[in-house]
Amino acid sequence: MIAPALSVPERIDAMIDAEVAEALASTDRVTRRTARDFIASRRPPREVTVNFSGAMTQRCWSVSRGDGTYRVVYLPTAGYFSLCVESDFGPLDIGVHGPALGCYGSV
């Protein structure tokens, strides 16, 4: 378990750091490449409102720079990451959920 004394952004960073370290140590070339690409687009966690189907919104944490089409965000109520598409109304959850690198590498 990640130390509960950490702030939400610090906990998110700790989860991502562990995931990236494991990926960089992998023997799989694609996994290492995905980790390096994610590192290049990673940003400090920043609160953002994410749109969900059914006109629902939730405060989440953006963890990657948007490339104009996609960005990875952390959903605190679910405890996992999501791939969001950029829209005129902000990030839109498209149902790709799981670890940060899994979401990032799915595009």
Secondary structure as UniProt FT lines:
FT   TURN            4..5
FT   HELIX           8..24
FT   HELIX           29..41
FT   STRAND          42..52
FT   TURN            53..55
FT   STRAND          56..64
FT   STRAND          70..75
FT   TURN            76..79
FT   STRAND          80..85
FT   TURN            88..89
FT   STRAND          92..98
FT   HELIX           100..104
FT   TURN            105..106
//
